[in-house]
Amino acid sequence: MAIRKISGKELPVVSAVSDRFVLVDFSATWCGPCRMLHPVLEQISGELDGWDFYEMDIDQNQSEAASFGVRGVPTMIVFKAGKEIDRLVGFRDKPSLLSGLQAIAAGTN
């Protein structure tokens, strides 16, 4: 599955999916670590079942980023049934991000 770009108006809809984990990557085009993270998320999105991946540009969605307390990018927020269940800040390589998301899914983060 690919990462889908969303706007702030779509966030309540995508985060409310009840039977899947939803990861929203808050990023910016000017952010080097965000550009490094994107291909990692693309790879992982094709490997994890039960997950949906989205990307939101903080410059185009400033009020939504602020409402979630996003202070730095990249910030990845994981939702389940409309509620934030975890937050990962900063670049992660593929093995560490994959194991972190698997731990979140297993409830052992």
Secondary structure as the mmCIF struct_conf table of DSSP 4:
data_model
#
loop_
_struct_conf.conf_type_id
_struct_conf.id
_struct_conf.beg_label_comp_id
_struct_conf.beg_label_asym_id
_struct_conf.beg_label_seq_id
_struct_conf.end_label_comp_id
_struct_conf.end_label_asym_id
_struct_conf.end_label_seq_id
HELX_LH_PP_P HELX_LH_PP_P1 ALA A 2 ILE A 3
STRN STRN1 ARG A 4 LYS A 5
TURN_TY1_P TURN_TY1_P1 GLY A 8 GLU A 10
HELX_RH_AL_P HELX_RH_AL_P1 LEU A 11 SER A 15
TURN_TY1_P TURN_TY1_P2 ALA A 16 ALA A 16
BEND BEND1 SER A 18 ARG A 20
STRN STRN2 PHE A 21 SER A 27
TURN_TY1_P TURN_TY1_P3 THR A 29 TRP A 30
HELX_RH_AL_P HELX_RH_AL_P2 GLY A 32 SER A 45
TURN_TY1_P TURN_TY1_P4 GLY A 46 GLU A 47
TURN_TY1_P TURN_TY1_P5 ASP A 49 GLY A 50
STRN STRN3 TRP A 51 ASP A 57
TURN_TY1_P TURN_TY1_P6 ILE A 58 GLN A 60
HELX_RH_AL_P HELX_RH_AL_P3 GLN A 62 SER A 67
TURN_TY1_P TURN_TY1_P7 PHE A 68 GLY A 69
BEND BEND2 GLY A 72 PRO A 74
STRN STRN4 THR A 75 LYS A 80
TURN_TY1_P TURN_TY1_P8 ALA A 81 GLY A 82
STRN STRN5 LYS A 83 VAL A 89
BEND BEND3 GLY A 90 GLY A 90
HELX_RH_AL_P HELX_RH_AL_P4 LYS A 94 ALA A 106
TURN_TY1_P TURN_TY1_P9 GLY A 107 GLY A 107
#
